[in-house]
Amino acid sequence: MSGKRSKQKRAVREVRVSADRLGPGRFDRRRFEAAPDTSEEIPDLPDGLWDDARIEAPVIKEPISIRLDADVLAWFRAQGPRYQSRINAVLRSYMHHAERSRG
């Protein structure tokens, strides 16, 4: 039982440490809350701007395992952070093209 507790404490400690070292694209609530209020810097918005606005559900990502050629993966990784999102965008573009081609 004590071994299980020490694993839980270690996991909590690791989460706290990793939260301080967030990479690009990660949300840091403490930094956000400490940021100055810039709402006055936004110019006046036109009337009716939000009339056609609608709420859309976020796209749910499904974690998978995929085998890619090493050179293809290296090329995407060399493009910088968020390479998995770019791979997804390329696949989505291909999917839309294929759907249009079927007509």
Biopython code that builds the backbone (N, CA, C, O; Angstrom):
import numpy as np
from Bio.PDB.StructureBuilder import StructureBuilder

atoms = [
    (1, "MET", "N", (0.819, -1.197, 0.000)),
    (1, "MET", "CA", (0.000, 0.000, 0.000)),
    (1, "MET", "C", (0.860, 1.257, 0.000)),
    (1, "MET", "O", (0.548, 2.220, -0.700)),
    (2, "SER", "N", (1.956, 1.259, 0.788)),
    (2, "SER", "CA", (2.793, 2.458, 0.836)),
    (2, "SER", "C", (3.504, 2.683, -0.494)),
    (2, "SER", "O", (3.767, 3.830, -0.857)),
    (3, "GLY", "N", (3.821, 1.615, -1.233)),
    (3, "GLY", "CA", (4.436, 1.767, -2.548)),
    (3, "GLY", "C", (3.512, 2.484, -3.511)),
    (3, "GLY", "O", (3.958, 3.292, -4.325)),
    (4, "LYS", "N", (2.217, 2.188, -3.419)),
    (4, "LYS", "CA", (1.233, 2.840, -4.290)),
    (4, "LYS", "C", (1.135, 4.326, -3.973)),
    (4, "LYS", "O", (1.029, 5.154, -4.878)),
    (5, "ARG", "N", (1.170, 4.663, -2.691)),
    (5, "ARG", "CA", (1.081, 6.075, -2.297)),
    (5, "ARG", "C", (2.286, 6.865, -2.781)),
    (5, "ARG", "O", (2.138, 7.998, -3.239)),
    (6, "SER", "N", (3.473, 6.285, -2.686)),
    (6, "SER", "CA", (4.662, 7.019, -3.118)),
    (6, "SER", "C", (4.619, 7.249, -4.625)),
    (6, "SER", "O", (5.100, 8.278, -5.100)),
    (7, "LYS", "N", (4.056, 6.314, -5.384)),
    (7, "LYS", "CA", (3.919, 6.508, -6.828)),
    (7, "LYS", "C", (2.954, 7.651, -7.110)),
    (7, "LYS", "O", (3.191, 8.457, -8.010)),
    (8, "GLN", "N", (1.868, 7.725, -6.345)),
    (8, "GLN", "CA", (0.908, 8.809, -6.543)),
    (8, "GLN", "C", (1.542, 10.156, -6.214)),
    (8, "GLN", "O", (1.346, 11.120, -6.954)),
    (9, "LYS", "N", (2.297, 10.243, -5.120)),
    (9, "LYS", "CA", (2.950, 11.494, -4.755)),
    (9, "LYS", "C", (3.958, 11.896, -5.825)),
    (9, "LYS", "O", (4.058, 13.069, -6.183)),
    (10, "ARG", "N", (4.709, 10.910, -6.335)),
    (10, "ARG", "CA", (5.692, 11.203, -7.366)),
    (10, "ARG", "C", (4.990, 11.717, -8.625)),
    (10, "ARG", "O", (5.485, 12.645, -9.264)),
    (11, "ALA", "N", (3.855, 11.134, -8.991)),
    (11, "ALA", "CA", (3.112, 11.573, -10.173)),
    (11, "ALA", "C", (2.626, 13.000, -10.002)),
    (11, "ALA", "O", (2.702, 13.789, -10.944)),
    (12, "VAL", "N", (2.126, 13.351, -8.818)),
    (12, "VAL", "CA", (1.654, 14.712, -8.564)),
    (12, "VAL", "C", (2.821, 15.682, -8.660)),
    (12, "VAL", "O", (2.687, 16.755, -9.247)),
    (13, "ARG", "N", (3.962, 15.316, -8.091)),
    (13, "ARG", "CA", (5.140, 16.177, -8.137)),
    (13, "ARG", "C", (5.590, 16.382, -9.586)),
    (13, "ARG", "O", (5.949, 17.499, -9.958)),
    (14, "GLU", "N", (5.579, 15.330, -10.411)),
    (14, "GLU", "CA", (5.979, 15.437, -11.811)),
    (14, "GLU", "C", (5.043, 16.355, -12.581)),
    (14, "GLU", "O", (5.487, 17.120, -13.438)),
    (15, "VAL", "N", (3.749, 16.283, -12.280)),
    (15, "VAL", "CA", (2.786, 17.147, -12.953)),
    (15, "VAL", "C", (3.065, 18.600, -12.604)),
    (15, "VAL", "O", (3.018, 19.462, -13.482)),
    (16, "ARG", "N", (3.354, 18.890, -11.343)),
    (16, "ARG", "CA", (3.638, 20.263, -10.931)),
    (16, "ARG", "C", (4.896, 20.784, -11.614)),
    (16, "ARG", "O", (4.921, 21.931, -12.061)),
    (17, "VAL", "N", (5.918, 19.981, -11.703)),
    (17, "VAL", "CA", (7.155, 20.401, -12.348)),
    (17, "VAL", "C", (6.915, 20.640, -13.826)),
    (17, "VAL", "O", (7.348, 21.663, -14.357)),
    (18, "SER", "N", (6.235, 19.723, -14.506)),
    (18, "SER", "CA", (6.027, 19.879, -15.942)),
    (18, "SER", "C", (5.118, 21.058, -16.248)),
    (18, "SER", "O", (5.224, 21.632, -17.332)),
    (19, "ALA", "N", (4.237, 21.441, -15.349)),
    (19, "ALA", "CA", (3.365, 22.598, -15.579)),
    (19, "ALA", "C", (4.180, 23.882, -15.627)),
    (19, "ALA", "O", (3.775, 24.844, -16.279)),
    (20, "ASP", "N", (5.326, 23.913, -14.944)),
    (20, "ASP", "CA", (6.182, 25.100, -14.968)),
    (20, "ASP", "C", (7.011, 25.168, -16.249)),
    (20, "ASP", "O", (7.554, 26.223, -16.577)),
    (21, "ARG", "N", (7.113, 24.074, -16.963)),
    (21, "ARG", "CA", (7.927, 24.024, -18.177)),
    (21, "ARG", "C", (7.057, 23.760, -19.398)),
    (21, "ARG", "O", (7.322, 22.838, -20.170)),
    (22, "LEU", "N", (6.057, 24.542, -19.564)),
    (22, "LEU", "CA", (5.141, 24.354, -20.680)),
    (22, "LEU", "C", (5.796, 24.767, -21.979)),
    (22, "LEU", "O", (6.506, 25.771, -22.036)),
    (23, "GLY", "N", (5.556, 23.993, -23.020)),
    (23, "GLY", "CA", (6.107, 24.310, -24.332)),
    (23, "GLY", "C", (5.189, 25.233, -25.103)),
    (23, "GLY", "O", (4.145, 25.647, -24.598)),
    (24, "PRO", "N", (5.577, 25.558, -26.331)),
    (24, "PRO", "CA", (4.747, 26.437, -27.155)),
    (24, "PRO", "C", (3.375, 25.821, -27.408)),
    (24, "PRO", "O", (3.258, 24.615, -27.624)),
    (25, "GLY", "N", (2.360, 26.640, -27.381)),
    (25, "GLY", "CA", (1.015, 26.152, -27.634)),
    (25, "GLY", "C", (0.325, 25.595, -26.405)),
    (25, "GLY", "O", (-0.820, 25.152, -26.489)),
    (26, "ARG", "N", (0.993, 25.609, -25.277)),
    (26, "ARG", "CA", (0.400, 25.101, -24.031)),
    (26, "ARG", "C", (-0.166, 26.263, -23.232)),
    (26, "ARG", "O", (0.379, 27.366, -23.267)),
    (27, "PHE", "N", (-1.247, 26.026, -22.520)),
    (27, "PHE", "CA", (-1.905, 27.076, -21.748)),
    (27, "PHE", "C", (-1.341, 27.113, -20.341)),
    (27, "PHE", "O", (-1.298, 26.092, -19.656)),
    (28, "ASP", "N", (-0.912, 28.275, -19.916)),
    (28, "ASP", "CA", (-0.390, 28.476, -18.568)),
    (28, "ASP", "C", (-1.324, 29.436, -17.842)),
    (28, "ASP", "O", (-1.250, 30.648, -18.039)),
    (29, "ARG", "N", (-2.194, 28.900, -17.011)),
    (29, "ARG", "CA", (-3.201, 29.708, -16.336)),
    (29, "ARG", "C", (-2.575, 30.802, -15.468)),
    (29, "ARG", "O", (-3.083, 31.923, -15.434)),
    (30, "ARG", "N", (-1.485, 30.496, -14.768)),
    (30, "ARG", "CA", (-0.860, 31.510, -13.906)),
    (30, "ARG", "C", (-0.366, 32.704, -14.724)),
    (30, "ARG", "O", (-0.564, 33.852, -14.324)),
    (31, "ARG", "N", (0.271, 32.444, -15.857)),
    (31, "ARG", "CA", (0.757, 33.541, -16.699)),
    (31, "ARG", "C", (-0.416, 34.326, -17.286)),
    (31, "ARG", "O", (-0.357, 35.551, -17.393)),
    (32, "PHE", "N", (-1.479, 33.618, -17.663)),
    (32, "PHE", "CA", (-2.660, 34.276, -18.206)),
    (32, "PHE", "C", (-3.303, 35.202, -17.186)),
    (32, "PHE", "O", (-3.639, 36.343, -17.503)),
    (33, "GLU", "N", (-3.476, 34.712, -15.956)),
    (33, "GLU", "CA", (-4.117, 35.509, -14.917)),
    (33, "GLU", "C", (-3.240, 36.685, -14.490)),
    (33, "GLU", "O", (-3.757, 37.702, -14.030)),
    (34, "ALA", "N", (-1.918, 36.559, -14.636)),
    (34, "ALA", "CA", (-1.009, 37.634, -14.249)),
    (34, "ALA", "C", (-0.870, 38.691, -15.342)),
    (34, "ALA", "O", (-0.359, 39.780, -15.082)),
    (35, "ALA", "N", (-1.314, 38.388, -16.552)),
    (35, "ALA", "CA", (-1.180, 39.326, -17.669)),
    (35, "ALA", "C", (-2.077, 40.535, -17.452)),
    (35, "ALA", "O", (-3.163, 40.413, -16.885)),
    (36, "PRO", "N", (-1.624, 41.707, -17.903)),
    (36, "PRO", "CA", (-2.457, 42.910, -17.738)),
    (36, "PRO", "C", (-3.714, 42.837, -18.607)),
    (36, "PRO", "O", (-3.737, 42.169, -19.641)),
    (37, "ASP", "N", (-4.748, 43.534, -18.165)),
    (37, "ASP", "CA", (-6.005, 43.576, -18.918)),
    (37, "ASP", "C", (-5.811, 44.470, -20.140)),
    (37, "ASP", "O", (-5.529, 45.660, -20.004)),
    (38, "THR", "N", (-5.961, 43.899, -21.326)),
    (38, "THR", "CA", (-5.765, 44.660, -22.563)),
    (38, "THR", "C", (-7.073, 44.882, -23.299)),
    (38, "THR", "O", (-7.065, 45.224, -24.481)),
    (39, "SER", "N", (-8.197, 44.692, -22.623)),
    (39, "SER", "CA", (-9.486, 44.799, -23.301)),
    (39, "SER", "C", (-9.730, 46.204, -23.849)),
    (39, "SER", "O", (-10.473, 46.362, -24.818)),
    (40, "GLU", "N", (-9.121, 47.226, -23.249)),
    (40, "GLU", "CA", (-9.311, 48.583, -23.739)),
    (40, "GLU", "C", (-8.536, 48.843, -25.020)),
    (40, "GLU", "O", (-8.791, 49.836, -25.702)),
    (41, "GLU", "N", (-7.588, 47.965, -25.364)),
    (41, "GLU", "CA", (-6.801, 48.138, -26.573)),
    (41, "GLU", "C", (-7.552, 47.683, -27.820)),
    (41, "GLU", "O", (-7.123, 47.973, -28.937)),
    (42, "ILE", "N", (-8.658, 46.980, -27.647)),
    (42, "ILE", "CA", (-9.440, 46.497, -28.784)),
    (42, "ILE", "C", (-10.265, 47.657, -29.324)),
    (42, "ILE", "O", (-10.995, 48.297, -28.568)),
    (43, "PRO", "N", (-10.161, 47.939, -30.630)),
    (43, "PRO", "CA", (-10.946, 49.054, -31.179)),
    (43, "PRO", "C", (-12.436, 48.733, -31.128)),
    (43, "PRO", "O", (-12.827, 47.584, -30.918)),
    (44, "ASP", "N", (-13.260, 49.756, -31.321)),
    (44, "ASP", "CA", (-14.713, 49.556, -31.329)),
    (44, "ASP", "C", (-15.074, 48.557, -32.421)),
    (44, "ASP", "O", (-14.620, 48.665, -33.560)),
    (45, "LEU", "N", (-15.877, 47.613, -32.061)),
    (45, "LEU", "CA", (-16.291, 46.595, -33.024)),
    (45, "LEU", "C", (-17.581, 47.026, -33.700)),
    (45, "LEU", "O", (-18.417, 47.675, -33.072)),
    (46, "PRO", "N", (-17.758, 46.678, -34.972)),
    (46, "PRO", "CA", (-18.984, 47.089, -35.672)),
    (46, "PRO", "C", (-20.215, 46.420, -35.080)),
    (46, "PRO", "O", (-20.145, 45.303, -34.568)),
    (47, "ASP", "N", (-21.349, 47.122, -35.156)),
    (47, "ASP", "CA", (-22.608, 46.551, -34.689)),
    (47, "ASP", "C", (-22.934, 45.311, -35.515)),
    (47, "ASP", "O", (-22.684, 45.277, -36.720)),
    (48, "GLY", "N", (-23.483, 44.310, -34.876)),
    (48, "GLY", "CA", (-23.905, 43.099, -35.582)),
    (48, "GLY", "C", (-22.770, 42.138, -35.890)),
    (48, "GLY", "O", (-22.970, 41.166, -36.618)),
    (49, "LEU", "N", (-21.575, 42.391, -35.348)),
    (49, "LEU", "CA", (-20.440, 41.519, -35.630)),
    (49, "LEU", "C", (-20.738, 40.070, -35.249)),
    (49, "LEU", "O", (-20.341, 39.142, -35.953)),
    (50, "TRP", "N", (-21.433, 39.884, -34.137)),
    (50, "TRP", "CA", (-21.666, 38.538, -33.619)),
    (50, "TRP", "C", (-23.036, 37.984, -34.001)),
    (50, "TRP", "O", (-23.411, 36.912, -33.525)),
    (51, "ASP", "N", (-23.792, 38.683, -34.843)),
    (51, "ASP", "CA", (-25.143, 38.235, -35.190)),
    (51, "ASP", "C", (-25.171, 36.842, -35.812)),
    (51, "ASP", "O", (-26.074, 36.053, -35.532)),
    (52, "ASP", "N", (-24.195, 36.542, -36.644)),
    (52, "ASP", "CA", (-24.166, 35.238, -37.321)),
    (52, "ASP", "C", (-23.258, 34.234, -36.624)),
    (52, "ASP", "O", (-23.029, 33.140, -37.142)),
    (53, "ALA", "N", (-22.743, 34.596, -35.459)),
    (53, "ALA", "CA", (-21.830, 33.706, -34.741)),
    (53, "ALA", "C", (-22.573, 32.465, -34.259)),
    (53, "ALA", "O", (-23.760, 32.517, -33.938)),
    (54, "ARG", "N", (-21.865, 31.373, -34.216)),
    (54, "ARG", "CA", (-22.453, 30.123, -33.703)),
    (54, "ARG", "C", (-21.386, 29.349, -32.956)),
    (54, "ARG", "O", (-20.190, 29.487, -33.216)),
    (55, "ILE", "N", (-21.836, 28.548, -32.041)),
    (55, "ILE", "CA", (-20.937, 27.716, -31.254)),
    (55, "ILE", "C", (-20.746, 26.398, -32.001)),
    (55, "ILE", "O", (-21.710, 25.757, -32.419)),
    (56, "GLU", "N", (-19.495, 26.014, -32.157)),
    (56, "GLU", "CA", (-19.199, 24.747, -32.807)),
    (56, "GLU", "C", (-18.468, 23.849, -31.831)),
    (56, "GLU", "O", (-17.618, 24.300, -31.063)),
    (57, "ALA", "N", (-18.809, 22.578, -31.870)),
    (57, "ALA", "CA", (-18.152, 21.612, -31.002)),
    (57, "ALA", "C", (-16.713, 21.422, -31.469)),
    (57, "ALA", "O", (-16.454, 21.400, -32.673)),
    (58, "PRO", "N", (-15.777, 21.285, -30.538)),
    (58, "PRO", "CA", (-14.389, 21.062, -30.940)),
    (58, "PRO", "C", (-14.236, 19.694, -31.604)),
    (58, "PRO", "O", (-14.973, 18.755, -31.306)),
    (59, "VAL", "N", (-13.279, 19.608, -32.493)),
    (59, "VAL", "CA", (-12.989, 18.335, -33.146)),
    (59, "VAL", "C", (-12.278, 17.452, -32.131)),
    (59, "VAL", "O", (-11.296, 17.869, -31.517)),
    (60, "ILE", "N", (-12.766, 16.252, -31.959)),
    (60, "ILE", "CA", (-12.170, 15.323, -31.006)),
    (60, "ILE", "C", (-11.044, 14.575, -31.700)),
    (60, "ILE", "O", (-11.253, 13.955, -32.742)),
    (61, "LYS", "N", (-9.862, 14.634, -31.128)),
    (61, "LYS", "CA", (-8.703, 13.928, -31.668)),
    (61, "LYS", "C", (-8.648, 12.555, -31.021)),
    (61, "LYS", "O", (-8.910, 12.406, -29.827)),
    (62, "GLU", "N", (-8.309, 11.568, -31.808)),
    (62, "GLU", "CA", (-8.199, 10.206, -31.299)),
    (62, "GLU", "C", (-6.738, 9.776, -31.363)),
    (62, "GLU", "O", (-6.149, 9.738, -32.444)),
    (63, "PRO", "N", (-6.153, 9.454, -30.222)),
    (63, "PRO", "CA", (-4.752, 9.020, -30.245)),
    (63, "PRO", "C", (-4.632, 7.652, -30.919)),
    (63, "PRO", "O", (-5.384, 6.725, -30.615)),
    (64, "ILE", "N", (-3.681, 7.548, -31.829)),
    (64, "ILE", "CA", (-3.448, 6.292, -32.535)),
    (64, "ILE", "C", (-1.952, 6.037, -32.629)),
    (64, "ILE", "O", (-1.141, 6.896, -32.283)),
    (65, "SER", "N", (-1.603, 4.877, -33.091)),
    (65, "SER", "CA", (-0.221, 4.555, -33.418)),
    (65, "SER", "C", (-0.163, 4.396, -34.921)),
    (65, "SER", "O", (-0.972, 3.668, -35.497)),
    (66, "ILE", "N", (0.783, 5.064, -35.570)),
    (66, "ILE", "CA", (0.891, 5.014, -37.019)),
    (66, "ILE", "C", (2.356, 4.838, -37.391)),
    (66, "ILE", "O", (3.242, 5.389, -36.738)),
    (67, "ARG", "N", (2.600, 4.077, -38.432)),
    (67, "ARG", "CA", (3.968, 3.884, -38.908)),
    (67, "ARG", "C", (4.184, 4.760, -40.124)),
    (67, "ARG", "O", (3.470, 4.650, -41.121)),
    (68, "LEU", "N", (5.180, 5.634, -40.033)),
    (68, "LEU", "CA", (5.527, 6.530, -41.128)),
    (68, "LEU", "C", (6.969, 6.259, -41.548)),
    (68, "LEU", "O", (7.784, 5.812, -40.741)),
    (69, "ASP", "N", (7.276, 6.530, -42.807)),
    (69, "ASP", "CA", (8.659, 6.422, -43.254)),
    (69, "ASP", "C", (9.497, 7.403, -42.453)),
    (69, "ASP", "O", (9.057, 8.519, -42.174)),
    (70, "ALA", "N", (10.703, 6.989, -42.084)),
    (70, "ALA", "CA", (11.564, 7.815, -41.228)),
    (70, "ALA", "C", (11.843, 9.178, -41.847)),
    (70, "ALA", "O", (11.871, 10.183, -41.136)),
    (71, "ASP", "N", (12.051, 9.227, -43.171)),
    (71, "ASP", "CA", (12.358, 10.512, -43.800)),
    (71, "ASP", "C", (11.147, 11.446, -43.811)),
    (71, "ASP", "O", (11.298, 12.662, -43.691)),
    (72, "VAL", "N", (9.954, 10.880, -43.954)),
    (72, "VAL", "CA", (8.732, 11.691, -43.924)),
    (72, "VAL", "C", (8.550, 12.286, -42.529)),
    (72, "VAL", "O", (8.289, 13.481, -42.391)),
    (73, "LEU", "N", (8.687, 11.464, -41.508)),
    (73, "LEU", "CA", (8.553, 11.947, -40.135)),
    (73, "LEU", "C", (9.628, 12.972, -39.811)),
    (73, "LEU", "O", (9.340, 13.979, -39.164)),
    (74, "ALA", "N", (10.854, 12.739, -40.243)),
    (74, "ALA", "CA", (11.943, 13.683, -39.985)),
    (74, "ALA", "C", (11.651, 15.026, -40.646)),
    (74, "ALA", "O", (11.934, 16.075, -40.067)),
    (75, "TRP", "N", (11.086, 15.004, -41.853)),
    (75, "TRP", "CA", (10.774, 16.255, -42.550)),
    (75, "TRP", "C", (9.729, 17.057, -41.787)),
    (75, "TRP", "O", (9.879, 18.266, -41.608)),
    (76, "PHE", "N", (8.657, 16.381, -41.330)),
    (76, "PHE", "CA", (7.616, 17.092, -40.578)),
    (76, "PHE", "C", (8.173, 17.623, -39.260)),
    (76, "PHE", "O", (7.876, 18.753, -38.875)),
    (77, "ARG", "N", (8.968, 16.827, -38.575)),
    (77, "ARG", "CA", (9.545, 17.286, -37.306)),
    (77, "ARG", "C", (10.468, 18.483, -37.513)),
    (77, "ARG", "O", (10.523, 19.378, -36.669)),
    (78, "ALA", "N", (11.187, 18.502, -38.625)),
    (78, "ALA", "CA", (12.108, 19.602, -38.905)),
    (78, "ALA", "C", (11.371, 20.918, -39.129)),
    (78, "ALA", "O", (11.976, 21.987, -39.042)),
    (79, "GLN", "N", (10.080, 20.853, -39.414)),
    (79, "GLN", "CA", (9.290, 22.067, -39.634)),
    (79, "GLN", "C", (8.988, 22.782, -38.326)),
    (79, "GLN", "O", (8.508, 23.915, -38.339)),
    (80, "GLY", "N", (9.262, 22.139, -37.203)),
    (80, "GLY", "CA", (9.077, 22.782, -35.907)),
    (80, "GLY", "C", (7.953, 22.173, -35.104)),
    (80, "GLY", "O", (7.408, 21.132, -35.472)),
    (81, "PRO", "N", (7.597, 22.835, -33.982)),
    (81, "PRO", "CA", (6.546, 22.318, -33.096)),
    (81, "PRO", "C", (5.219, 22.150, -33.823)),
    (81, "PRO", "O", (4.968, 22.792, -34.843)),
    (82, "ARG", "N", (4.394, 21.295, -33.293)),
    (82, "ARG", "CA", (3.048, 21.003, -33.817)),
    (82, "ARG", "C", (3.099, 20.233, -35.135)),
    (82, "ARG", "O", (2.204, 20.355, -35.971)),
    (83, "TYR", "N", (4.164, 19.436, -35.310)),
    (83, "TYR", "CA", (4.284, 18.672, -36.549)),
    (83, "TYR", "C", (3.142, 17.670, -36.695)),
    (83, "TYR", "O", (2.734, 17.368, -37.817)),
    (84, "GLN", "N", (2.622, 17.153, -35.592)),
    (84, "GLN", "CA", (1.507, 16.206, -35.693)),
    (84, "GLN", "C", (0.262, 16.903, -36.223)),
    (84, "GLN", "O", (-0.502, 16.311, -36.986)),
    (85, "SER", "N", (0.050, 18.149, -35.827)),
    (85, "SER", "CA", (-1.089, 18.898, -36.346)),
    (85, "SER", "C", (-0.933, 19.146, -37.842)),
    (85, "SER", "O", (-1.915, 19.115, -38.583)),
    (86, "ARG", "N", (0.304, 19.392, -38.292)),
    (86, "ARG", "CA", (0.522, 19.575, -39.729)),
    (86, "ARG", "C", (0.284, 18.283, -40.495)),
    (86, "ARG", "O", (-0.283, 18.308, -41.587)),
    (87, "ILE", "N", (0.708, 17.161, -39.941)),
    (87, "ILE", "CA", (0.427, 15.867, -40.593)),
    (87, "ILE", "C", (-1.077, 15.688, -40.704)),
    (87, "ILE", "O", (-1.574, 15.258, -41.745)),
    (88, "ASN", "N", (-1.813, 16.014, -39.640)),
    (88, "ASN", "CA", (-3.269, 15.916, -39.656)),
    (88, "ASN", "C", (-3.865, 16.822, -40.736)),
    (88, "ASN", "O", (-4.793, 16.421, -41.438)),
    (89, "ALA", "N", (-3.334, 18.046, -40.872)),
    (89, "ALA", "CA", (-3.841, 18.994, -41.873)),
    (89, "ALA", "C", (-3.607, 18.468, -43.288)),
    (89, "ALA", "O", (-4.469, 18.618, -44.155)),
    (90, "VAL", "N", (-2.455, 17.857, -43.526)),
    (90, "VAL", "CA", (-2.174, 17.288, -44.846)),
    (90, "VAL", "C", (-3.151, 16.151, -45.139)),
    (90, "VAL", "O", (-3.688, 16.067, -46.243)),
    (91, "LEU", "N", (-3.383, 15.287, -44.168)),
    (91, "LEU", "CA", (-4.323, 14.177, -44.363)),
    (91, "LEU", "C", (-5.741, 14.704, -44.578)),
    (91, "LEU", "O", (-6.473, 14.171, -45.412)),
    (92, "ARG", "N", (-6.139, 15.734, -43.845)),
    (92, "ARG", "CA", (-7.470, 16.318, -44.019)),
    (92, "ARG", "C", (-7.614, 16.925, -45.416)),
    (92, "ARG", "O", (-8.657, 16.773, -46.052)),
    (93, "SER", "N", (-6.585, 17.604, -45.893)),
    (93, "SER", "CA", (-6.605, 18.187, -47.225)),
    (93, "SER", "C", (-6.764, 17.094, -48.285)),
    (93, "SER", "O", (-7.543, 17.243, -49.227)),
    (94, "TYR", "N", (-6.032, 16.010, -48.126)),
    (94, "TYR", "CA", (-6.153, 14.885, -49.050)),
    (94, "TYR", "C", (-7.566, 14.306, -49.006)),
    (94, "TYR", "O", (-8.147, 13.987, -50.043)),
    (95, "MET", "N", (-8.115, 14.173, -47.794)),
    (95, "MET", "CA", (-9.460, 13.635, -47.630)),
    (95, "MET", "C", (-10.483, 14.498, -48.374)),
    (95, "MET", "O", (-11.334, 13.965, -49.086)),
    (96, "HIS", "N", (-10.408, 15.835, -48.215)),
    (96, "HIS", "CA", (-11.344, 16.727, -48.902)),
    (96, "HIS", "C", (-11.175, 16.649, -50.412)),
    (96, "HIS", "O", (-12.165, 16.654, -51.144)),
    (97, "HIS", "N", (-9.945, 16.578, -50.885)),
    (97, "HIS", "CA", (-9.681, 16.465, -52.311)),
    (97, "HIS", "C", (-10.284, 15.169, -52.862)),
    (97, "HIS", "O", (-10.905, 15.174, -53.924)),
    (98, "ALA", "N", (-10.102, 14.078, -52.149)),
    (98, "ALA", "CA", (-10.635, 12.783, -52.590)),
    (98, "ALA", "C", (-12.151, 12.799, -52.608)),
    (98, "ALA", "O", (-12.763, 12.221, -53.507)),
    (99, "GLU", "N", (-12.779, 13.461, -51.618)),
    (99, "GLU", "CA", (-14.248, 13.546, -51.588)),
    (99, "GLU", "C", (-14.760, 14.366, -52.760)),
    (99, "GLU", "O", (-15.769, 13.997, -53.362)),
    (100, "ARG", "N", (-14.095, 15.474, -53.105)),
    (100, "ARG", "CA", (-14.511, 16.290, -54.252)),
    (100, "ARG", "C", (-14.321, 15.540, -55.568)),
    (100, "ARG", "O", (-15.125, 15.687, -56.490)),
    (101, "SER", "N", (-13.271, 14.745, -55.656)),
    (101, "SER", "CA", (-12.990, 13.995, -56.891)),
    (101, "SER", "C", (-14.044, 12.931, -57.156)),
    (101, "SER", "O", (-14.367, 12.636, -58.306)),
    (102, "ARG", "N", (-14.580, 12.354, -56.075)),
    (102, "ARG", "CA", (-15.634, 11.337, -56.248)),
    (102, "ARG", "C", (-16.918, 11.931, -56.754)),
    (102, "ARG", "O", (-17.747, 11.253, -57.361)),
    (103, "GLY", "N", (-17.071, 13.226, -56.490)),
    (103, "GLY", "CA", (-18.165, 14.007, -56.993)),
    (103, "GLY", "C", (-19.490, 13.763, -56.565)),
    (103, "GLY", "O", (-20.417, 14.443, -57.007)),
]
sb = StructureBuilder()
sb.init_structure("model")
sb.init_model(0)
sb.init_chain("A")
sb.init_seg("    ")
for serial, (resi, resn, name, xyz) in enumerate(atoms, 1):
    if name == "N":
        sb.init_residue(resn, " ", resi, " ")
    sb.init_atom(name, np.array(xyz, "f"), 0.0, 1.0, " ", f" {name:<3s}", serial, name[0])
structure = sb.get_structure()
